[in-house]
């Protein structure tokens, strides 16, 4: 699904140089590398304020806390996401409310969100799942009309755009993950919060560092969640390659879209406004998903399931409120989805081999 070794040679020397720069500096926490990364990532993602933190989940939690969203407040989000999305809401002390997805895109469904709105709703957290931009303009309008916050989970969406505008610039803040498998990945954990609000950024900087702005003065109870200098330096080496890597992912996805033709396999649709899908993952659906996965494995094609267990079926979340009409589309997607390899270092012949393996899957007799 990923092949980190293929990138090693041409990135090895500059990354080693970045590591040496940090080691020789003698400054390892919240120093010039983090400041440089925050500035450069802000330029890349179109946000005036970036706060480097320990990981993507912390970015969401810190942002929620910066907005004073906590006990007694509800945040509407999707049941089809990495558990970190909902865990961040829980850790902030707020209550997640789960809306269903659009079955064509697997993204949060606006009518379902509207059914989940209530007097305690403080925010809608949109997940740009698989690297595809969600229809943020519609959610922006909904949140504006209700005087609630729009929050963007951009953990999988580095390089994605909606109607030409980078994701992460539509809501009160965005959370980013730099886990190694992401489109922009570190060599360990890392995350960031981006925002157009100076006050949110200031609160986030305080919260990430024990709740202090002045050393040894802690007016709020914060976290220990700081992007370290080494990972920041490595990310600075990797940022200039992001658009090239996203372009390579898009070419793999184009080959899949043009080449996969199987009556039992369905591809997700991409709205025209999401003209720059970042393709963190390429996901298809099949009612005989497990058989298809076994078929691919027999032909040397690795695949994974993102995500086999929807949030409301996870033990800590079985009690969560949800769309009164249910979450059947999310459940159906979780039971049928399958991710096939989509990374920047796939060779055209390897991509074609995946296509051939999918198309050779025996058809159902029904």
C-alpha positions, 0 to 999 in steps of 0.5 A: 500500500505504501513503499517508503524505500522508493523515496529514500535515495533522493530525499536521503541526503537533504533529510540527513542534512536537516537532522544534522542541522537540528543536532548541531543547533542544540535546540530540539523543542519549539525552535526555529525549525518549528517556526520555519515549518509553520510559516512554510506550511501556512503558505502551502495550505493558504492559512495565515496561522499554523501551530505545530502540534504532536499529531493530528488528533491533538490538533483537533482537540486543541482547536476545539478547546481554543473555541471553548467547545467542551462539556455540554456541547455537541459536535456533528461529524461522520461515523466513517472516519479514523477513530481519532476524529471522534476521540478528539471531540471526546477528549475535549469534553464535548459530545459527538453526534453522528450523521450519515454519509453520501453513499456516492462519495462516502463524505458527510451528508448535508441533509443528515447533518441538518437532521442532527442539529439541536440546541446544543450543537456548537460545530460541524466537523467535516472530514475530507475523507480519502483526500477528497474535498467535501462540499465545504461551501454548503456546510459553510452556509449551513453553519453560518446560518445557524451561528455554529462553527465549521471545523475541517479534519484535513488529516488525509487531504494535503493538496486537496481543493474545493472550487480552487480554494485549499481545504482547511481555509473554509472553517474556523480551523483545520486539523492536519496529520503528518503521520508517515502514510499521509500525502505529506508525512513525517518520519514519525508522528506530527500534526498542525492546526491551521486557522485564519483567526489570530486568537484561535492560533494564540490559544492553540499555542498556549494549549499545546505547551502545558497551557502557558504563554509565559514560562511557568505561568499556566492560566489554563490546563493545557496539553504537552503536544509540541511538534518537535524540531527534528520532525519539523526540519524533515517536513520542511525538506518534504513540503516542496515535493508535495504537489509532485506527489499529489500529481503522481497520486492523481495519475494513478487514480486516473489510470484506475478510473479509466481502466477498472471495468467490472460489473461487481466493483463500484468506484466513488464519484468525485464532484466537479468542484473537487477538481483537485482530489488529493487521493490519499486513498483510492477506495472502491466498493464491492458486495463481495469485498472479502472475496475480492481482497483474497483474489487480489492477495493471490495476485500479489496486490495488497489492499486494506479496509478504511474503515471496517468498523464505523464509529457507532459500532466501536465499544466506547461510542455505542451510546452516541446520538445519531441521525434519527433516520439511522446510519445505514449508508455508512454501515453499507460502505464499511461493509463493502469498501476496499482500498487499493494501492495509490501512492506516488511511487507506483510504476505505471506497469504496477498500476496496470497490474492492479487494474488487471487483477481487479478486472479478473475477479470472477463475476457474481452469478446472481 
